[in-house]
């Protein structure tokens, strides 16, 4: 199972690696993209396709069988590009609200991304993070969260945020998925959407269904935590709901044969490097 982190909140799907029902049955690769954590610094502007190529390099380097791929937000975009790049390496897809670049909300979303980049350049990372949480109507504003966090956590979050504003946002602004690249086959796909997410995400379920007509959908999760979080006080709700939805749809059970016995029962944190993934 490959967990692809989203921007700013790597712990959002990382908790799946610690769920016994998964950790006991699957080898779980928890990927940190370029510019996050201990991974190599990222040079911008970024590319969703480049991140997908990094994921493919990790799967091949670890000699994984076709993987269950889980991606949230930006990570969902990378998951889709990974399937387009190497469908034979993807057993199933779990997509938590891909970025609303495609669809009716695309122009407004992209304009907001451009504005966030401008705020970062002109006013700095702390103000830009607070504006990001305000724009997405997050339950937690960075301006209020920041004073309660350990200074080392603040430094790490704001260091990662530089990658988000300078690399990830430009990558999203240039990302256009080509549906013709997804015609090789249709894997089992589960789309998960928040019940109280920003209106930008309302048509994402229909967009994913246009790509994968037989996908299963679960819309109505509690709104996902968006924006930076102190990893010492993470929310497990998102991971729990992903797991429950996957159980209800039997997504993992339908493709259990793709999991090799020799790869079960371990969890690995993967930090990407330019040398190993370029």
C-alpha positions in Angstrom: 0.0 0.0 0.0 1.4 3.4 -1.0 0.3 6.5 0.9 1.0 9.7 -1.0 1.0 12.7 1.3 -0.9 15.8 0.5 0.5 19.3 0.8 1.1 20.7 4.3 -0.5 17.8 6.2 1.6 14.6 5.7 -0.1 13.0 8.7 -3.6 13.1 7.1 -3.2 9.6 5.5 -0.1 8.5 7.4 -2.3 7.2 10.2 -3.4 4.3 8.0 0.1 2.9 8.4 -0.7 2.3 12.1 -4.1 0.8 11.7 -3.7 -2.9 12.6 -6.2 -4.2 10.1 -4.0 -2.8 7.3 -0.5 -2.9 8.9 -0.9 -6.6 9.7 -1.8 -7.5 6.1 0.1 -5.1 3.9 3.5 -3.6 3.4 2.8 0.1 3.8 5.0 2.7 2.1 4.4 6.2 3.6 5.9 8.6 1.1 7.3 12.0 1.8 7.4 14.0 -1.4 10.4 16.2 -2.4 10.8 19.2 -0.2 9.0 17.6 2.8 10.5 16.3 6.0 13.8 14.5 5.4 13.4 14.3 1.6 15.6 16.2 -0.7 14.8 19.9 -1.2 12.4 20.5 -4.1 13.2 23.0 -6.9 10.3 24.8 -8.4 8.1 25.1 -10.1 7.0 21.6 -9.3 5.2 19.0 -11.4 2.5 16.5 -10.6 3.9 14.2 -13.2 7.4 14.4 -11.6 5.9 13.5 -8.3 4.2 10.5 -9.9 7.5 9.5 -11.4 9.0 9.6 -7.9 6.3 7.3 -6.7 6.9 4.9 -9.5 10.6 4.9 -8.8 9.9 4.0 -5.1 7.6 1.1 -6.1 10.2 -0.3 -8.4 13.1 0.2 -6.0 11.2 -1.6 -3.3 10.1 -4.3 -5.7 6.5 -4.0 -4.7 3.7 -5.9 -6.4 0.9 -3.7 -7.8 0.0 -1.4 -4.9 -3.1 -0.1 -3.3 -2.6 3.7 -3.8 -4.1 6.2 -1.4 -3.9 9.9 -2.1 -5.6 12.9 -0.5 -6.0 16.3 -2.3 -2.6 17.0 -4.0 -1.7 13.4 -3.3 -4.8 12.3 -5.2 -3.6 14.2 -8.2 -0.3 12.3 -8.0 -2.1 9.0 -7.6 -4.1 9.6 -10.8 -0.9 10.5 -12.7 0.8 7.4 -11.3 -2.0 5.3 -12.7 -1.7 7.1 -16.1 2.1 6.6 -16.0 2.2 2.9 -15.0 -1.3 1.3 -14.7 0.3 -2.1 -14.2 1.8 -0.9 -10.9 -1.6 0.2 -9.4 -4.0 -2.4 -7.9 -6.6 0.0 -6.5 -7.0 3.8 -6.1 -8.4 5.6 -3.1 -8.9 9.3 -3.9 -9.8 11.8 -1.2 -11.0 15.0 -3.0 -8.6 15.6 -5.8 -7.8 19.3 -6.3 -10.7 20.9 -8.2 -8.6 22.0 -11.1 -10.9 20.2 -13.5 -14.6 21.1 -13.6 -16.7 24.2 -13.2 -14.8 25.4 -10.1 -11.4 25.2 -11.8 -11.0 28.8 -12.8 -11.9 30.1 -9.3 -9.7 27.6 -7.6 -6.7 28.4 -9.8 -7.2 32.1 -9.2 -7.1 31.5 -5.5 -3.9 29.5 -5.9 -2.3 32.4 -7.8 -3.4 34.8 -5.0 -1.9 32.6 -2.3 1.4 32.5 -4.2 1.4 36.3 -4.3 0.6 36.6 -0.6 3.5 34.3 0.2 6.0 36.3 -1.9 4.8 39.7 -0.6 3.9 39.0 3.0 5.7 35.8 4.1 5.0 32.3 5.0 3.1 32.9 8.3 0.5 35.2 6.7 0.2 33.0 3.6 -0.5 29.9 5.8 -3.2 31.8 7.6 -4.7 33.0 4.4 -4.7 29.4 3.1 -6.6 28.1 6.1 -9.1 31.0 5.7 -9.6 30.4 2.0 -10.4 26.8 2.5 -12.6 27.5 5.5 -10.5 25.3 7.7 -11.8 24.8 11.3 -8.3 25.8 12.5 -6.6 29.1 11.5 -2.8 29.0 11.4 -2.7 32.4 13.2 -4.4 30.8 16.2 -2.7 27.4 16.0 0.8 28.7 15.7 1.3 30.1 19.2 0.2 26.8 20.7 2.7 24.7 18.7 6.2 23.7 19.8 8.7 26.1 18.1 10.4 23.2 16.4 7.0 22.2 15.0 6.4 25.7 13.8 9.8 25.8 12.0 9.1 22.4 10.3 5.6 23.4 9.2 6.8 26.7 7.8 9.8 25.1 6.1 7.5 22.6 4.4 5.1 25.4 3.5 7.7 27.0 1.4 7.6 23.9 -0.8 3.8 24.1 -0.9 3.7 27.8 -2.0 6.7 27.7 -4.3 6.6 24.2 -5.8 3.2 22.5 -5.2 0.9 25.4 -6.1 2.7 26.0 -9.5 2.5 22.3 -10.1 -1.3 22.4 -9.5 -1.7 25.4 -11.7 -0.1 23.6 -14.6 -1.7 20.2 -14.0 -4.2 18.9 -16.6 -5.0 15.2 -16.5 -5.3 13.7 -20.0 -8.3 11.2 -19.8 -7.0 9.3 -22.8 -4.1 8.1 -20.7 -6.5 6.2 -18.4 -7.9 3.9 -21.0 -5.6 0.9 -20.4 -7.9 -0.6 -17.8 -10.2 0.5 -15.0 -8.9 -0.5 -11.5 -11.2 -0.6 -8.5 -11.5 3.0 -7.4 -13.0 4.6 -4.3 -13.7 8.3 -4.2 -14.1 9.9 -0.8 -15.6 13.4 -0.3 -16.3 15.6 2.7 -19.8 16.4 3.7 -18.9 20.0 4.6 -16.0 20.8 2.3 -15.5 23.9 0.3 -18.0 24.2 -2.6 -15.1 24.0 -5.0 -15.0 20.2 -4.3 -18.7 19.6 -5.0 -18.3 18.4 -8.6 -15.2 16.3 -8.0 -17.2 13.1 -7.4 -18.8 13.5 -10.9 -15.4 14.2 -12.4 -13.8 11.1 -11.0 -16.9 9.1 -12.1 -16.3 10.4 -15.7 -12.8 9.0 -15.5 -13.8 5.7 -13.9 -17.5 4.9 -14.6 -17.5 1.9 -12.2 -15.9 3.7 -9.2 -17.5 3.5 -5.8 -18.2 6.8 -4.0 -18.6 7.7 -0.4 -19.5 11.4 -0.1 -20.4 12.7 3.4 -17.3 12.3 5.4 -16.7 14.9 8.0 -14.8 17.8 6.5 -11.2 16.8 6.1 -8.7 18.8 8.3 -7.0 21.2 5.9 -3.8 23.1 6.3 -0.9 22.7 8.6 -1.2 20.7 11.9 1.1 20.0 14.8 2.0 16.3 14.1 2.0 15.8 17.9 -1.7 16.5 17.9 -2.9 14.9 14.7 -6.5 14.2 13.8 -7.2 10.5 13.1 -10.7 11.0 11.9 -9.7 11.2 8.2 -7.8 7.9 8.4 -10.5 6.1 10.3 -13.2 7.2 7.8 -11.0 6.1 4.9 -10.7 2.7 6.4 -14.4 2.4 7.2 -15.4 3.4 3.7 -12.9 0.9 2.2 -14.3 -1.8 4.4 -17.9 -1.0 3.4 -17.1 -1.1 -0.3 -14.8 -4.1 0.1 -12.3 -2.3 -2.1 -9.3 -3.9 -0.6 -10.9 -7.4 -0.3 -11.7 -7.4 -4.0 -8.1 -7.1 -4.9 -6.5 -9.0 -2.1 -4.8 -11.3 -4.5 -2.5 -8.5 -5.5 -0.8 -8.5 -2.1 2.1 -10.8 -1.9 2.6 -12.7 1.4 6.2 -11.7 1.5 5.4 -8.0 1.6 2.8 -8.0 4.4 3.1 -6.7 7.9 5.5 -3.8 7.7 5.4 -0.1 7.4 8.2 2.1 5.9 8.6 5.8 5.8 10.0 6.8 2.4 11.9 10.0 1.9 12.5 10.8 -1.7 15.9 12.0 -3.0 16.8 13.5 -6.4 19.5 10.9 -6.8 17.1 8.0 -6.4 14.0 9.3 -8.2 15.0 11.7 -10.9 
